[in-house]
Amino acid sequence: MSNISLKLDARTHSGKKVAQLRHAGIVPSVVYGGSAEPISTQSAIVETTKVAHTAGKHSPIDIIIDGKKILAIIKSIDMDPVKHTLRHLAFHTINKNDKIVTQVPVILVGVGESAAERAGLIVLQAIENIEVRALPADLPESIEMSIIDLATDDDKLTVGDIKLPQGVEFADHEQDMELVIANVYEPSALQAANEATGGDAEPEEAEDVASDNGDDTAAKPAEETKSE
């Protein structure tokens, strides 16, 4: 079922001794699932980093412990904020016959090719992940949305524009279909906001600056994303 696999060894180090593992190029981890007690595990950092990068928190993984293959999904990824190296993983075992809820990346395709961008407008993505429910075998690696048809600053992509694969549904049965995934903005408002803040401005800041300047064609505010 899964094309991604990772061999895990039992871990005896805990507490402050875990730092010794990291210095030796070993990533500590823990495996949760069902009624069984959590299992402390570890694996080589190179292979583990590749798996974490490929699977993210949305693709099933075959973890192998003591020669036994178990289907799991990564529930948390802890990265070192300074070294940007993997510090810890938490896996959760899953059943191939049970639907699971997880977040899947939303990928915009056609970037740089839309009519809006060719006209000098800017397309910004407001939501990068969407929570879905599906059997492990049906979980998509990502959900693609084309921005090719976006042409003016009145255009946008919403959750309602998402075409879910067969067997996949939104995790929230009351999902807001009007929630904005990507929107089109006039660059002048964003530039004015950048100059005012001395850095990268958020769409909301751009709108505030444009409003102060009396610009009726200002960028529309981005929709709030759901907290994870």
C-alpha positions as a Markdown table, in Angstrom:
| # | Residue | x | y | z |
|---|---|---|---|---|
| 1 | Met | 0.0 | 0.0 | 0.0 |
| 2 | Ser | 2.7 | 2.4 | 1.0 |
| 3 | Asn | 5.7 | 3.1 | -1.2 |
| 4 | Ile | 7.5 | 4.8 | 1.7 |
| 5 | Ser | 9.2 | 2.7 | 4.4 |
| 6 | Leu | 11.5 | 3.3 | 7.4 |
| 7 | Lys | 13.2 | 0.9 | 9.7 |
| 8 | Leu | 13.0 | 1.8 | 13.3 |
| 9 | Asp | 15.1 | 0.4 | 16.1 |
| 10 | Ala | 14.1 | 0.2 | 19.8 |
| 11 | Arg | 15.4 | 3.1 | 21.8 |
| 12 | Thr | 16.6 | 2.9 | 25.4 |
| 13 | His | 18.0 | 6.4 | 25.7 |
| 14 | Ser | 15.6 | 9.0 | 27.2 |
| 15 | Gly | 15.6 | 12.4 | 28.9 |
| 16 | Lys | 18.9 | 14.2 | 28.6 |
| 17 | Lys | 20.6 | 11.1 | 27.1 |
| 18 | Val | 18.7 | 11.7 | 23.9 |
| 19 | Ala | 21.1 | 14.4 | 23.1 |
| 20 | Gln | 23.8 | 11.8 | 22.7 |
| 21 | Leu | 21.7 | 10.1 | 20.0 |
| 22 | Arg | 21.4 | 13.3 | 18.0 |
| 23 | His | 25.1 | 14.0 | 18.2 |
| 24 | Ala | 25.6 | 10.5 | 16.8 |
| 25 | Gly | 23.3 | 11.2 | 13.8 |
| 26 | Ile | 20.3 | 9.4 | 15.3 |
| 27 | Val | 16.8 | 10.7 | 15.4 |
| 28 | Pro | 14.7 | 9.8 | 18.4 |
| 29 | Ser | 11.0 | 9.0 | 17.8 |
| 30 | Val | 7.9 | 7.5 | 19.3 |
| 31 | Val | 5.2 | 5.3 | 17.9 |
| 32 | Tyr | 1.6 | 5.6 | 19.2 |
| 33 | Gly | -1.4 | 3.7 | 18.2 |
| 34 | Gly | -4.4 | 1.7 | 19.5 |
| 35 | Ser | -4.4 | 0.5 | 23.0 |
| 36 | Ala | -0.7 | -0.4 | 23.0 |
| 37 | Glu | 1.8 | 1.5 | 25.1 |
| 38 | Pro | 3.9 | 4.0 | 23.1 |
| 39 | Ile | 7.1 | 2.6 | 21.7 |
| 40 | Ser | 10.3 | 4.6 | 22.0 |
| 41 | Thr | 12.2 | 4.2 | 18.7 |
| 42 | Gln | 15.1 | 5.7 | 16.8 |
| 43 | Ser | 16.5 | 5.8 | 13.2 |
| 44 | Ala | 19.4 | 7.2 | 11.2 |
| 45 | Ile | 19.0 | 10.9 | 10.4 |
| 46 | Val | 19.7 | 10.8 | 6.7 |
| 47 | Glu | 17.1 | 8.1 | 5.9 |
| 48 | Thr | 14.6 | 9.6 | 8.4 |
| 49 | Thr | 14.9 | 13.1 | 7.0 |
| 50 | Lys | 14.2 | 11.8 | 3.5 |
| 51 | Val | 11.1 | 10.0 | 4.7 |
| 52 | Ala | 9.8 | 13.0 | 6.7 |
| 53 | His | 10.3 | 15.2 | 3.7 |
| 54 | Thr | 8.6 | 12.8 | 1.3 |
| 55 | Ala | 5.7 | 11.7 | 3.5 |
| 56 | Gly | 5.1 | 14.9 | 5.4 |
| 57 | Lys | 2.1 | 14.5 | 7.7 |
| 58 | His | -0.2 | 13.2 | 5.0 |
| 59 | Ser | 1.3 | 10.1 | 3.4 |
| 60 | Pro | 1.1 | 6.6 | 5.0 |
| 61 | Ile | 4.5 | 5.0 | 5.8 |
| 62 | Asp | 5.5 | 1.4 | 6.4 |
| 63 | Ile | 7.5 | 1.5 | 9.6 |
| 64 | Ile | 9.4 | -1.7 | 10.3 |
| 65 | Ile | 10.1 | -2.6 | 14.0 |
| 66 | Asp | 11.7 | -5.9 | 14.9 |
| 67 | Gly | 11.0 | -7.1 | 11.3 |
| 68 | Lys | 7.3 | -6.3 | 11.6 |
| 69 | Lys | 5.8 | -3.9 | 9.1 |
| 70 | Ile | 3.3 | -1.5 | 10.5 |
| 71 | Leu | 1.3 | 1.1 | 8.6 |
| 72 | Ala | 1.6 | 4.6 | 10.2 |
| 73 | Ile | 1.4 | 8.3 | 9.6 |
| 74 | Ile | 3.7 | 11.0 | 10.9 |
| 75 | Lys | 1.7 | 13.1 | 13.5 |
| 76 | Ser | 4.4 | 15.6 | 14.5 |
| 77 | Ile | 7.8 | 16.7 | 13.2 |
| 78 | Asp | 10.2 | 18.6 | 15.4 |
| 79 | Met | 12.9 | 20.6 | 13.7 |
| 80 | Asp | 15.8 | 22.4 | 15.3 |
| 81 | Pro | 15.0 | 26.1 | 14.8 |
| 82 | Val | 18.7 | 27.0 | 14.4 |
| 83 | Lys | 20.3 | 24.0 | 12.6 |
| 84 | His | 17.1 | 23.2 | 10.7 |
| 85 | Thr | 17.8 | 19.5 | 11.3 |
| 86 | Leu | 15.3 | 16.9 | 12.4 |
| 87 | Arg | 15.1 | 16.5 | 16.2 |
| 88 | His | 12.1 | 14.2 | 16.8 |
| 89 | Leu | 9.3 | 12.4 | 15.1 |
| 90 | Ala | 6.0 | 11.0 | 16.4 |
| 91 | Phe | 4.3 | 8.2 | 14.4 |
| 92 | His | 0.7 | 7.0 | 14.8 |
| 93 | Thr | -0.2 | 3.6 | 13.6 |
| 94 | Ile | -3.3 | 3.3 | 11.3 |
| 95 | Asn | -5.5 | 0.6 | 9.9 |
| 96 | Lys | -5.7 | 0.3 | 6.2 |
| 97 | Asn | -9.5 | -0.3 | 6.5 |
| 98 | Asp | -10.2 | 2.8 | 8.6 |
| 99 | Lys | -10.6 | 6.3 | 7.3 |
| 100 | Ile | -8.2 | 8.8 | 8.8 |
| 101 | Val | -8.2 | 12.6 | 9.1 |
| 102 | Thr | -5.1 | 14.5 | 8.0 |
| 103 | Gln | -4.0 | 17.7 | 6.3 |
| 104 | Val | -3.0 | 17.6 | 2.7 |
| 105 | Pro | -1.0 | 20.3 | 0.9 |
| 106 | Val | -2.7 | 22.5 | -1.6 |
| 107 | Ile | -0.5 | 23.2 | -4.6 |
| 108 | Leu | -1.1 | 26.0 | -7.0 |
| 109 | Val | -0.3 | 25.1 | -10.6 |
| 110 | Gly | 0.2 | 27.4 | -13.5 |
| 111 | Val | 2.0 | 30.0 | -11.4 |
| 112 | Gly | 3.4 | 32.7 | -13.7 |
| 113 | Glu | 1.1 | 31.7 | -16.5 |
| 114 | Ser | -2.3 | 33.2 | -15.4 |
| 115 | Ala | -3.9 | 36.1 | -17.2 |
| 116 | Ala | -3.7 | 38.1 | -14.0 |
| 117 | Glu | 0.0 | 37.7 | -13.6 |
| 118 | Arg | 0.6 | 38.5 | -17.3 |
| 119 | Ala | -1.4 | 41.7 | -16.6 |
| 120 | Gly | 1.0 | 42.6 | -13.8 |
| 121 | Leu | -1.3 | 41.5 | -10.9 |
| 122 | Ile | -0.1 | 39.3 | -8.0 |
| 123 | Val | -1.6 | 35.9 | -7.0 |
| 124 | Leu | -1.2 | 35.0 | -3.3 |
| 125 | Gln | -2.0 | 31.7 | -1.7 |
| 126 | Ala | -3.9 | 32.1 | 1.6 |
| 127 | Ile | -4.3 | 28.5 | 2.6 |
| 128 | Glu | -1.5 | 25.9 | 2.1 |
| 129 | Asn | -3.2 | 22.8 | 3.6 |
| 130 | Ile | -6.7 | 21.4 | 3.8 |
| 131 | Glu | -8.0 | 18.8 | 6.2 |
| 132 | Val | -9.5 | 15.7 | 4.5 |
| 133 | Arg | -10.8 | 12.2 | 5.5 |
| 134 | Ala | -10.1 | 9.1 | 3.5 |
| 135 | Leu | -8.8 | 5.5 | 3.7 |
| 136 | Pro | -4.9 | 5.5 | 3.8 |
| 137 | Ala | -4.8 | 4.1 | 0.3 |
| 138 | Asp | -6.9 | 6.9 | -1.1 |
| 139 | Leu | -5.1 | 9.8 | 0.6 |
| 140 | Pro | -3.6 | 12.1 | -2.1 |
| 141 | Glu | -0.1 | 13.4 | -1.8 |
| 142 | Ser | -1.4 | 16.9 | -2.6 |
| 143 | Ile | -4.4 | 18.7 | -4.1 |
| 144 | Glu | -3.6 | 20.7 | -7.2 |
| 145 | Met | -5.5 | 23.9 | -8.1 |
| 146 | Ser | -5.0 | 25.7 | -11.4 |
| 147 | Ile | -4.7 | 29.5 | -11.3 |
| 148 | Ile | -4.7 | 29.8 | -15.1 |
| 149 | Asp | -8.2 | 31.3 | -15.3 |
| 150 | Leu | -7.5 | 34.0 | -12.7 |
| 151 | Ala | -7.6 | 37.3 | -14.6 |
| 152 | Thr | -8.6 | 40.3 | -12.5 |
| 153 | Asp | -8.4 | 41.3 | -8.8 |
| 154 | Asp | -12.0 | 40.2 | -8.5 |
| 155 | Asp | -11.0 | 36.6 | -9.1 |
| 156 | Lys | -10.2 | 34.0 | -6.5 |
| 157 | Leu | -10.0 | 30.3 | -5.7 |
| 158 | Thr | -12.1 | 29.0 | -2.8 |
| 159 | Val | -12.5 | 25.7 | -1.1 |
| 160 | Gly | -15.6 | 25.2 | -3.3 |
| 161 | Asp | -13.3 | 25.1 | -6.3 |
| 162 | Ile | -11.4 | 22.1 | -5.0 |
| 163 | Lys | -12.0 | 18.8 | -6.9 |
| 164 | Leu | -11.4 | 16.0 | -4.4 |
| 165 | Pro | -10.3 | 12.6 | -5.7 |
| 166 | Gln | -12.7 | 9.7 | -5.4 |
| 167 | Gly | -12.9 | 8.4 | -1.9 |
| 168 | Val | -11.7 | 11.6 | -0.3 |
| 169 | Glu | -14.0 | 14.1 | 1.5 |
| 170 | Phe | -13.5 | 17.2 | 3.6 |
| 171 | Ala | -12.9 | 16.3 | 7.3 |
| 172 | Asp | -15.4 | 19.0 | 8.4 |
| 173 | His | -18.9 | 18.2 | 7.1 |
| 174 | Glu | -19.7 | 21.9 | 7.6 |
| 175 | Gln | -16.7 | 23.0 | 5.6 |
| 176 | Asp | -16.9 | 26.7 | 4.5 |
| 177 | Met | -16.9 | 26.4 | 0.7 |
| 178 | Glu | -16.3 | 30.2 | 0.4 |
| 179 | Leu | -13.0 | 30.0 | 2.3 |
| 180 | Val | -10.4 | 31.6 | 0.0 |
| 181 | Ile | -7.4 | 29.5 | -1.1 |
| 182 | Ala | -5.8 | 32.1 | -3.4 |
| 183 | Asn | -6.6 | 35.7 | -4.3 |
| 184 | Val | -5.5 | 38.3 | -6.8 |
| 185 | Tyr | -4.1 | 41.6 | -5.7 |
| 186 | Glu | -3.0 | 44.9 | -7.2 |
| 187 | Pro | 0.8 | 45.2 | -6.7 |
| 188 | Ser | 0.7 | 48.9 | -5.9 |
| 189 | Ala | -1.0 | 48.3 | -2.5 |
| 190 | Leu | 1.4 | 45.6 | -1.6 |
| 191 | Gln | 4.4 | 47.8 | -2.6 |
| 192 | Ala | 3.1 | 50.7 | -0.6 |
| 193 | Ala | 2.7 | 48.4 | 2.4 |
| 194 | Asn | 6.2 | 47.0 | 2.0 |
| 195 | Glu | 7.6 | 50.5 | 2.0 |
| 196 | Ala | 5.6 | 51.5 | 5.0 |
| 197 | Thr | 6.6 | 48.5 | 7.0 |
| 198 | Gly | 10.1 | 48.1 | 5.7 |
| 199 | Gly | 9.5 | 44.4 | 4.8 |
| 200 | Asp | 7.2 | 41.9 | 3.3 |
| 201 | Ala | 3.6 | 43.0 | 3.9 |
| 202 | Glu | 0.6 | 40.9 | 4.5 |
| 203 | Pro | -2.4 | 41.4 | 2.2 |
| 204 | Glu | -4.3 | 42.9 | 5.2 |
| 205 | Glu | -1.6 | 45.5 | 5.6 |
| 206 | Ala | -1.7 | 46.3 | 1.9 |
| 207 | Glu | -5.4 | 47.0 | 2.1 |
| 208 | Asp | -4.9 | 49.3 | 5.1 |
| 209 | Val | -2.3 | 51.3 | 3.3 |
| 210 | Ala | -4.4 | 51.5 | 0.1 |
| 211 | Ser | -7.4 | 52.6 | 2.1 |
| 212 | Asp | -5.3 | 55.4 | 3.7 |
| 213 | Asn | -4.3 | 56.5 | 0.2 |
| 214 | Gly | -7.9 | 56.4 | -1.0 |
| 215 | Asp | -7.2 | 53.6 | -3.5 |
| 216 | Asp | -10.5 | 52.0 | -4.4 |
| 217 | Thr | -8.7 | 49.2 | -6.4 |
| 218 | Ala | -6.8 | 48.0 | -3.3 |
| 219 | Ala | -6.0 | 44.4 | -2.8 |
| 220 | Lys | -8.8 | 42.5 | -1.1 |
| 221 | Pro | -8.1 | 41.2 | 2.4 |
| 222 | Ala | -7.0 | 37.5 | 2.6 |
| 223 | Glu | -9.4 | 35.2 | 4.3 |
| 224 | Glu | -8.3 | 33.9 | 7.7 |
| 225 | Thr | -7.0 | 30.3 | 7.6 |
| 226 | Lys | -8.3 | 27.8 | 10.0 |
| 227 | Ser | -6.0 | 27.1 | 12.9 |
| 228 | Glu | -4.6 | 23.6 | 13.0 |
